[in-house]
Amino acid sequence: MRPSRIAVIGAPLDLGAGRRGVDMGPSAIRVADLHQRLGRLSYMVEDRGNVDVVQAESRDAGNPHARYLPEIAETCKRLATLVDQAAGSDRFPLVLGGDHSLAVGSVSGVARHYRKQKQLIGLIWVDAHADMNTPESSMLGNVHGMPLACLIGHGPKELTHIFNFAPKVQPKNTVIVGLRDVDQLERQLVRDSGVHIFTMRDIDERGLKPVMMDAIRFATDGTAGFHLSLDMDSVDPQAAPGVGTPVPGGLTYREAHLAMELAGDSGQLLALDVVEVNPVLDISNRTADLAVQLMASALGKRII
């Protein structure tokens, strides 16, 4: 059964990204009638505001191989606590980003909630990128290229060991869908990780539905369900222009909706992130509007 209450949590984090502007993503998504559109699906929507994030201009970037790492870790800890609290009060955590480094916090919060019940969680990472760099492999030092590695236990301890346990998800229960852009040094890390990978070629050859059904099967094998982390750059830039790292050849509008519909139909969706909406780079708030449409599809909106 789907949850009846949703806790919306904004994470206006842009410290992990190379391009500024994703800190305005939560506002852009809310402006796109998020609450009203979810309310029409008979949810009770409770907005818990935004997690506190320091301004980049107020701090030095620090380690060039993991820029703003202490500040990102602190934000992720705060977000993890808010997500854990939301799940503990029978709310479905819906996290609005912000750059993808915030997922270290959101997934940690869900993992902690189910760990208290002696259960594991799965993770479906819908993204053009693997996000499995470490400070040693990253060429730019942008932490939004590292969160998935951290969640399976590889990377800075400040991020891997939030709540003092790691990994947050087992690699065998972790799935990347829509991959099409991997850094050269990151490639071997991805191959050796044990994470299940479905590239755009897999989607082209097999179709979106079989890929998502396999992803859900892997993510729910021995788990309480799965957290879905949706990076809007997984969608082709023609449909989602307002992202910081666009890559041609992504999911079509309908493929993106089908992926979310199948996730929702599974009945095992535990929490949802939607990240990397950058209004500075968008056109008439199109990407934020699509983000809300995709959230609605994941949460039960259907054509009839």
Rosetta blueprint (number, residue, H / E / L):
1 M L
2 R L
3 P L
4 S L
5 R E
6 I E
7 A E
8 V E
9 I E
10 G E
11 A E
12 P L
13 L L
14 D L
15 L L
16 G L
17 A L
18 G L
19 R L
20 R L
21 G L
22 V H
23 D H
24 M H
25 G H
26 P H
27 S H
28 A H
29 I H
30 R H
31 V H
32 A L
33 D L
34 L H
35 H H
36 Q H
37 R H
38 L H
39 G H
40 R L
41 L L
42 S L
43 Y L
44 M E
45 V E
46 E E
47 D E
48 R E
49 G E
50 N E
51 V L
52 D L
53 V L
54 V L
55 Q L
56 A H
57 E H
58 S H
59 R L
60 D L
61 A L
62 G L
63 N L
64 P L
65 H L
66 A L
67 R L
68 Y L
69 L H
70 P H
71 E H
72 I H
73 A H
74 E H
75 T H
76 C H
77 K H
78 R H
79 L H
80 A H
81 T H
82 L H
83 V H
84 D H
85 Q H
86 A H
87 A H
88 G H
89 S L
90 D L
91 R L
92 F E
93 P E
94 L E
95 V E
96 L E
97 G E
98 G L
99 D L
100 H H
101 S H
102 L H
103 A H
104 V H
105 G H
106 S H
107 V H
108 S H
109 G H
110 V H
111 A H
112 R H
113 H H
114 Y H
115 R H
116 K L
117 Q L
118 K L
119 Q L
120 L L
121 I L
122 G E
123 L E
124 I E
125 W E
126 V E
127 D L
128 A L
129 H E
130 A L
131 D L
132 M L
133 N L
134 T L
135 P L
136 E L
137 S L
138 S L
139 M L
140 L L
141 G L
142 N L
143 V H
144 H H
145 G H
146 M L
147 P H
148 L H
149 A H
150 C H
151 L H
152 I L
153 G L
154 H L
155 G L
156 P L
157 K H
158 E H
159 L H
160 T H
161 H L
162 I H
163 F H
164 N H
165 F L
166 A L
167 P L
168 K L
169 V L
170 Q L
171 P H
172 K H
173 N H
174 T E
175 V E
176 I E
177 V E
178 G E
179 L E
180 R L
181 D E
182 V L
183 D L
184 Q L
185 L L
186 E H
187 R H
188 Q H
189 L H
190 V H
191 R H
192 D H
193 S L
194 G L
195 V L
196 H E
197 I E
198 F E
199 T E
200 M H
201 R H
202 D H
203 I H
204 D H
205 E H
206 R H
207 G L
208 L H
209 K H
210 P H
211 V H
212 M H
213 M H
214 D H
215 A H
216 I H
217 R H
218 F H
219 A H
220 T L
221 D L
222 G L
223 T L
224 A L
225 G L
226 F E
227 H E
228 L E
229 S E
230 L E
231 D E
232 M H
233 D H
234 S H
235 V E
236 D L
237 P L
238 Q L
239 A L
240 A L
241 P L
242 G L
243 V L
244 G L
245 T L
246 P L
247 V L
248 P L
249 G L
250 G L
251 L E
252 T L
253 Y H
254 R H
255 E H
256 A H
257 H H
258 L H
259 A H
260 M H
261 E H
262 L H
263 A H
264 G H
265 D H
266 S L
267 G L
268 Q L
269 L E
270 L E
271 A E
272 L E
273 D E
274 V E
275 V E
276 E L
277 V L
278 N L
279 P H
280 V H
281 L H
282 D L
283 I L
284 S L
285 N L
286 R H
287 T H
288 A H
289 D H
290 L H
291 A H
292 V H
293 Q H
294 L H
295 M H
296 A H
297 S H
298 A H
299 L L
300 G L
301 K L
302 R L
303 I L
304 I L
